Amino acid sequence: MIVAVASGKGGVGKSTVAYNLAAALSAVVVDGDLGMANLPADRGPTLHDVLAGRAAACEAVQPGPVTVLPCGRSLAGARAADVSKLSDALAAVEREYGTVVIDCPAGLRADVGVPLSVADAAVLVAAPEPFALADALRTRELARELDAPLAAVALNRVVDEPPTPTVRSTLGAPVEAVPADPRLGRSIEAEAPIVDAASESEPAAAFASLADQIERE
C-alpha cells in the first residue's frame, strides 16, 4: 500500500505527520520533496540518486526508528532527478517493505501529481482553521483527479477546539485532530517518533487513529 501525505500549502507540518504516520503504520517513509527535503538522511544513496539512475530504490532505504528513503539536499541532485522514475521506485519499495508513506511536495507544485497518481490512499494535512479549507479543497480535487482516495484529514498543531465537523463536511473524509506538542515538533530532528517517545500521549493516540483509518481503506 502506498499512502501519499499532501498539503494545500507549506508550513503545516506535513513532513512531521508523514514521519510519525509511517511509525504508526510500521511503514517506510519516502521523502518525495525533491527540492526541499526534510526527513533524516545518513550517508549513502538518496532518492536523487535513485531518480538519476545511480542506485536502486531499495539500496537507498535507511533503517532507523522509522525506516526512511531520504532525499538529497543539493540543487544539482534535484536537477538530475527524473521524476518520471518515481512511480517505479515507489513500487519497488512497496514490494520489498509492504506499506510506503510518501511525503509529497507542498502545495500544488507539478511534481506532487506523481506520488498522488500512484498512491492507494491520500492523507491531507491542514491547519486547524477554517480559512485553511480553500487550500485543502484544491489539493483534494487534485487527489481525486489522480484517483488517490482521501482516507483522512489531519488537522495538525491543534491548540483550541478545532473545526472538525466543518472540515469533515467540506472535505468528505474522517478528520483527526493532532494536538500541538513540542515532542512532536522535535520528532524528525531527534529521530524519535511520538508513538515511541510518548506512547501514552494525545498526539500518539491521534496517529494510531490515523493509522487505523488508513488500514481500513
Rosetta blueprint (number, residue, H / E / L):
1 M L
2 I E
3 V E
4 A E
5 V E
6 A E
7 S E
8 G L
9 K L
10 G L
11 G L
12 V L
13 G L
14 K H
15 S H
16 T H
17 V H
18 A H
19 Y H
20 N H
21 L H
22 A H
23 A H
24 A H
25 L H
26 S L
27 A L
28 V E
29 V E
30 V E
31 D E
32 G L
33 D L
34 L L
35 G L
36 M L
37 A L
38 N L
39 L L
40 P L
41 A L
42 D L
43 R L
44 G L
45 P L
46 T L
47 L H
48 H H
49 D H
50 V H
51 L H
52 A L
53 G L
54 R L
55 A L
56 A L
57 A H
58 C H
59 E H
60 A H
61 V L
62 Q E
63 P L
64 G L
65 P L
66 V L
67 T E
68 V E
69 L E
70 P L
71 C L
72 G L
73 R L
74 S L
75 L H
76 A H
77 G H
78 A H
79 R H
80 A H
81 A L
82 D L
83 V H
84 S H
85 K H
86 L H
87 S H
88 D H
89 A H
90 L H
91 A H
92 A H
93 V H
94 E H
95 R H
96 E H
97 Y H
98 G L
99 T L
100 V E
101 V E
102 I E
103 D E
104 C L
105 P L
106 A L
107 G L
108 L L
109 R L
110 A H
111 D H
112 V H
113 G H
114 V H
115 P H
116 L H
117 S H
118 V H
119 A L
120 D L
121 A E
122 A E
123 V E
124 L E
125 V E
126 A E
127 A L
128 P L
129 E L
130 P H
131 F H
132 A H
133 L H
134 A H
135 D H
136 A H
137 L H
138 R H
139 T H
140 R H
141 E H
142 L H
143 A H
144 R H
145 E H
146 L L
147 D L
148 A L
149 P L
150 L E
151 A E
152 A E
153 V E
154 A E
155 L E
156 N E
157 R E
158 V E
159 V L
160 D L
161 E L
162 P L
163 P L
164 T H
165 P H
166 T H
167 V H
168 R H
169 S H
170 T H
171 L H
172 G L
173 A L
174 P L
175 V E
176 E E
177 A E
178 V E
179 P E
180 A L
181 D L
182 P H
183 R H
184 L H
185 G H
186 R L
187 S H
188 I H
189 E H
190 A H
191 E L
192 A L
193 P L
194 I H
195 V H
196 D H
197 A H
198 A L
199 S L
200 E L
201 S L
202 E H
203 P H
204 A H
205 A H
206 A H
207 F H
208 A H
209 S H
210 L H
211 A H
212 D H
213 Q H
214 I H
215 E H
216 R L
217 E L
